[in-house]
């Protein structure tokens, strides 16, 4: 075992003792980041090339600063995104939301599907859809100027059309034309603040986390936006907390002009997102 791998083993234990959920992964990611190699190449770093700044990054992660803030990058499906203070760090569970959305768009058999991403944050969802549905026309909206500093970097050179605005009144020019509306909005109840992981509670922007007493305030607003934007037969997919399974589909009722409202599990088989189709007139 070379010096770096020995240090990674010690770092893994330190992170585990600090309550970091994925200590080995994070210790290796930080080692790769500091030494400019891939995780699978850590064994190739010479002992003489060991960089003591590795322990500075471990101390930051030990204090529960997000891994992605330390490295400045987040991985989402096939993307590498720039992230940092002021923008929500995309989570792996959202990848299943995007996977469902991609399948839904492909099933529509629309040549150039029109897609809207509400509360885009880093741009992860919008960029993934633009990349994986090659002829799609993707529009994204974000309210926070702090987040937009990162979003603009990420969408530069892409087909995503980004605007600053409120998800509740965005894109009036697209009313009745959109094939898919997708969103990962804030959905944590204000009463749950103390139970949120330090990485999110202390570093993700509050605007991206909390939404009223039951966490569903913005989702209720997005329901109206989605109904306004979608063409008849168009689809909405919206992420929610695993504890809100069963609650969100009830927002998309037949009385409000929806059909086929349903919940779907993530890769851990926990309810993670709801979908509905705009009813035909």
Secondary structure by P-SEA (a helix, b strand, c coil): ccaaaaaaaaaaaaaaaaccccaaaaaaaaaaaaacccccccccccccccccaaaaaaaaaaacccccccccccccccbbbbbccccccccccaaaaaaaaaaaaaaacccbbbbbbcccccaaaaaaaaaaacccbbbbbbccaaaaaaaaaaaccccccccccccccccccccccccbbbbbccccccccccccccccccccccccccccccccaaaaaaaaaaaacccccbbbbbbbcccccaaaaaaaccccccccccccccccccccccccccccc
